[in-house]
C-alpha cells in the first residue's frame, strides 16, 4: 500500500515538474517544495534509488546514409560508362575541369608571383570586342628598370581602359599609371603587405575557378531532366547527382590544394 500511495502522490507531481521544466524559468516554487516533501517522507522506506533523468534516443536517420555533400563517397559509385549511358559525357566534363585547373596553375605561375617579370604582362588576357587576346599580341612590354615596366599603346589607344581594367583584375597587385597612350607598371617591393595582397588574389582566382566548375556541374545537372529519350527513376537521378558532386568535390579539393601551396609560398618563402 505504501508503494501504491507513493506512486499516486509522486507521479502527478513528476508530470507537472516535467511540464514546468519544458518551459524555462517557469517552475513553481510551491511545486518544487511539494516534490521535496514527498521524497523526504519516503526516504526511510525500502525503495531502490532511481534516476529522474529523461533519456532522449537519437532518431533514425532517414537521409539514406552519408552523401557526397558531406565529403563522403556516394552510395553507389558509377563508372564513366554508367554516366555515359545516362547521357553524361564525363570525358568531356573531365576535359573542361582539367582545363580550369591548368589555367589556374598557369595564372599562379605567371601572375601570382613575388618575382614579377615581363612574362606576367605578356600573357595577360584582354577581352576586346568579345574576343580574347594576349597583351603581347597588341604591343611590346618594355622593362625600363627592375621595378618599372612600360607599355606603348599608341596603335590601340581606344583599348587602354580595357587593358588597365584587366591589369587591375589580374591578381598582379600592380597599380598601372597612364600617361597619354603609355601605361607604366611599377612593381611593388616585396613587403609583408605585398605578400598578403598576392595571397588574397590567389584566393580570388581559386574562388573564380570553383565557381566556373560549379556552373559546369549545374548545367549538366539541369540537362539530365531535359532528355526526353531517357527515362530515369528518382533513385538513378540521385545516384547520378551524388556521383557528379563527388567528382566535382575531387576537383575542388585539387584547386584548394594548389591555392594553399601558393599562399604558403607567398607568405613563408625567404625571398
C-alpha positions, 0 to 999 in steps of 0.5 A: 500500500505504501508503494501504491500511495507513493506512486499516486502522490509522486507521479502527478507531481513528476508530470507537472515538474516535467511540464514546468521544466519544458518551459524555462524559468517557469517552475513553481516554487510551491511545486518544487517544495511539494516534490521535496516533501514527498521524497523526504517522507519516503526516504526511510522506506525500502525503495531502490534509488532511481534516476529522474533523468529523461533519456532522449534516443537519437532518431533514425536517420532517414537521409539514406546514409552519408552523401557526397555533400558531406565529403563522403563517397556516394552510395553507389559509385558509377563508372564513366560508362554508367554516366555515359549511358545516362547521357553524361559525357564525363570525358568531356566534363573531365576535359573542361575541369582539367582545363580550369585547373591548368589555367589556374596553375598557369595564372599562379605561375605567371601572375601570382608571383613575388618575382614579377617579370615581363612574362606576367604582362605578356600573357595577360588576357584582354577581352576586346570586342568579345574576343580574347587576346594576349597583351603581347599580341597588341604591343611590346612590354618594355622593362625600363628598370627592375621595378618599372615596366612600360607599355606603348599603346599608341596603335590601340589607344581606344583599348587602354581602359580595357587593358588597365581594367584587366591589369587591375583584375589580374591578381598582379597587385600592380597599380598601372599609371597612364600617361597619354597612350603609355601605361607604366607598371611599377612593381611593388617591393616585396613587403609583408603587405605585398605578400598578403595582397598576392595571397588574397588574389590567389584566393580570388582566382581559386574562388573564380575557378570553383565557381566556373566548375560549379556552373559546369556541374549545374548545367549538366545537372539541369540537362539530365531532366531535359532528355526526353529519350531517357527515362530515369527513376528518382533513385538513378537521378540521385545516384547520378547527382551524388556521383557528379558532386563527388567528382566535382568535390575531387576537383575542388579539393585539387584547386584548394590544394594548389591555392594553399601551396601558393599562399604558403609560398607567398607568405613563408618563402625567404625571398 
